Amino acid sequence: MSSLFQNYARRPIHFVQGKGTLIVDDTGKEYLDFTSGIAVLSLGHAHPAIVKAIQQQSEKLWHTSNLFESPEQEQLATTLVKDTHLAHAFFCNSGAEANEAAIKLARKHTGKHAIITFEKSFHGRTFGAMSATGQDKIKNGFGPLLDTFRTVPFNDIQQLESVIDDEVAAIMLEVIQGEGGVNQVTPEFAQAITDICESKGILLIIDEVQTGISRTGTRYAYEQTVLKPDIMTLAKGLGGGFPIGAMLGTSALHDSFGPGTHGTTFGGNPLAVAVAQTVLNNVFTSEFLNEVNEKSSYFLDKLKETLPAYTIVGSGLLLGIVCSDEAAPYIAEAEKAGLLLVAAGPNVIRLLPPLTVSTEEIDQAVNILSSILK
Ligand SMILES: *Cc1c(COP(=O)(O)O)cnc(C)c1O
């Protein structure tokens, strides 16, 4: 019997090495990794710049705790908020932790407790983040949950308006629901949220744990909408494979998170920060973003050309193929053919290559996808 809890339905492959988009198992079989460890490996496996950052920093200093000043955290925070309306960052270790911080900050700042979230959303597995998540399969068996959250259908303006009252602290959403099916916020819904938040003084929390850090072709996905978050959360792609999360907020929120209000032992430790800074130095340049957008268009055109019967959804290099039946059997077949994929919801095949993927690798992936889906 396994010494592990069986809380994951693991696929029976043991990976031993990766480089760029390629990953190799213990039998020597090569795969194209179009999961990126679920949108984590922004620069692919074992990128030389990240290897170097870890090597150099690990010889100097790994950990000090947040008892002491950190110019490196300052620099990372400055890079994250540069050319945005956001002003401050708090560093943690995961997406769920970033969302916990966001929920706490929104409640503390407003003195209110209700937070509106959406069906099919995913915000993480800790108690607050799980309660915020709009999927019963994530929550079943763990109740009673926090009764703070009011969950309504995504992109439904009337239903959203019907749950707004004076108790609402915040509206919390993903610009593209990554786990829930690659569902994009509509321009009309984004406008309605903006109007409601402005007129009622409600905070806007955007969960960019999956969509952020250039994944969708802009540094943050909200930049492609009218939405202006008061609070934004990040994790996955930020560390390129090293665990780090962040919560960003506007200057108006600064005083609500004073000394002693919130914290974490590991959050923003020098090793994690050195890696994240290296990731951002690479993926936040306009040249890099242009390449992501070019590869995205190339990928989209190829998919539409070879799979005209399918709807392709998403943005940048967070794309989805909508199937009329379950996605899992196709994903299993692709794996046999050497292409790693992950589902989004029951019937969407999610495509999340490293942002450094080449057009040749996109061609190879499309060939495998077309042979399986045709
Ligand atoms: C993955 C994810 C989370 C949870 O992140 P963890 O690091 O697994 O805690 C939260 N929100 C979104 C949108 C995600 O995709």
PDBQT file of the ligand as one rigid body, heavy atoms in Angstrom, charges set to zero:
ROOT
HETATM    1  C1  LIG A 401      -4.314  27.129  -8.992  1.00  0.00    +0.000 C 
HETATM    2  C2  LIG A 401      -5.209  28.243  -8.615  1.00  0.00    +0.000 A 
HETATM    3  C3  LIG A 401      -5.381  28.635  -7.272  1.00  0.00    +0.000 A 
HETATM    4  C4  LIG A 401      -4.754  27.876  -6.126  1.00  0.00    +0.000 C 
HETATM    5  O1  LIG A 401      -3.376  27.965  -6.137  1.00  0.00    +0.000 OA
HETATM    6  P1  LIG A 401      -2.518  26.959  -5.191  1.00  0.00    +0.000 P 
HETATM    7  O2  LIG A 401      -1.115  27.427  -5.389  1.00  0.00    +0.000 OA
HETATM    8  O3  LIG A 401      -2.770  25.584  -5.695  1.00  0.00    +0.000 OA
HETATM    9  O4  LIG A 401      -3.002  27.155  -3.806  1.00  0.00    +0.000 OA
HETATM   10  C5  LIG A 401      -6.167  29.736  -7.018  1.00  0.00    +0.000 A 
HETATM   11  N1  LIG A 401      -6.768  30.411  -8.006  1.00  0.00    +0.000 NA
HETATM   12  C6  LIG A 401      -6.640  30.078  -9.291  1.00  0.00    +0.000 A 
HETATM   13  C7  LIG A 401      -7.308  30.883 -10.353  1.00  0.00    +0.000 C 
HETATM   14  C8  LIG A 401      -5.863  28.970  -9.654  1.00  0.00    +0.000 A 
HETATM   15  O5  LIG A 401      -5.760  28.607 -10.932  1.00  0.00    +0.000 OA
ENDROOT
TORSDOF 0
